[in-house]
Amino acid sequence: MAGVLGIYGLVVAVILKGTLSDETGEPCTDPNACFTYANGFKHLAAGLSVGISALGAGMAVGIIGDVGIRAAGQQEKLYVGMILILIFAGAPGMYGLIAALAF
């Protein structure tokens, strides 16, 4: 469940790499000419957005998975509820991906 959170960062990195271009719209060949401070801070904000949200979602999935498996071992009726909670715990990572793509 938490493995997809790392893929979100890769997706953002590939999309941001594709947006680099100079003032004329041509693909970037010289990073110093087309990677301005504004672009740098936009990419930093996008990376931090997806990274911190994925970190929080991964920690939540880990904690819920640990506690949920222990509880499901004692009472089997809790398993379906635990799976639902795990799905909702991974949602902030998706929200971070959406926010990063807005930059």
N, C-alpha and C positions, 0 to 999 in steps of 0.2 A: 504494500500500500504506500509506503513512504518512498519507494524507489523512483516514482514518477516525479518527485519533487526536485531531484537533481536534473532531470531532463528539462524542467521549466527554465532553469538558468542557461542551459545550452541553447534552447530555442530563442531566448532573448538575445544571447550573444550573436547568434547567426543572423537574426533579423536586424540587430543594430549594425553589424558589419556590412550588411547589404545597403544600409541607408547612407553610408559615407560617399559623398561626392563633392566636387569643388563647386565654385560659384556658377560655372557654366552648365552644370548638370552632368558633366562627364564623370566616369568612374575615377576614383581617387588613386593616383599613382605616387604622389608625394605626401606622406602623412603630415608633415609640417605645414603644408599649404592648405589642406582641407580639414584638418582636425583642430578646430578652434577651441577656445576656452568654453564657449557656450555648448558646443557638441560634447566636450569632455564632461562637463557637469551634468548634462542631460543623461549621458551614458552611465555616469556614476550613480545618479539618482535611480535610474532604471535597474541597475545591478543591485543596489542596496535594497530596493523595494522587493525584488523577487528573492534576493538572498535572505533577508531577515524574515520575511513571511514564510519562506520554506524552512528556515531553521526553527521557527516557532511551531509550525505545523508538524515537522518531524519529531520535535520533542514531545508534542501532544500525542502523536500516534504511538511513540515509544512508551510513554507512561500509561496511556489507556490500554495498549496491548498487554503490558506487563500485569496491570491490575485486573484487566478483563479476563485474561487466561487463568489467573489464580482464582477469580470468582467463578468462572465457568467450570473449573475443576471441582468446586464444591457444590454448585447447583447448575445443572445443564440448561435450565430455562433461560439463563442470562446470555447465552451465546449469540442469539439473533440481535438482541439489544446492543451487545458489545460491537458487533459488526457495523451496525448503523452508526454508533458513536464514532467508530474509527473512520467511517466515510465522512462524517461531518467534521472530524478533526483535521482532515486533509484539505478541507475547503479553503482555509486562509492562504494556502500555497497557490491555489488557483486565482484567488483575488489579487495576490501579489503579482502574478503573471499578467493579469489584465491591467493592473496599474502600471506595470513596467512597459507594456506595449503602448500605453497612452503617451509616453514620452516620445 
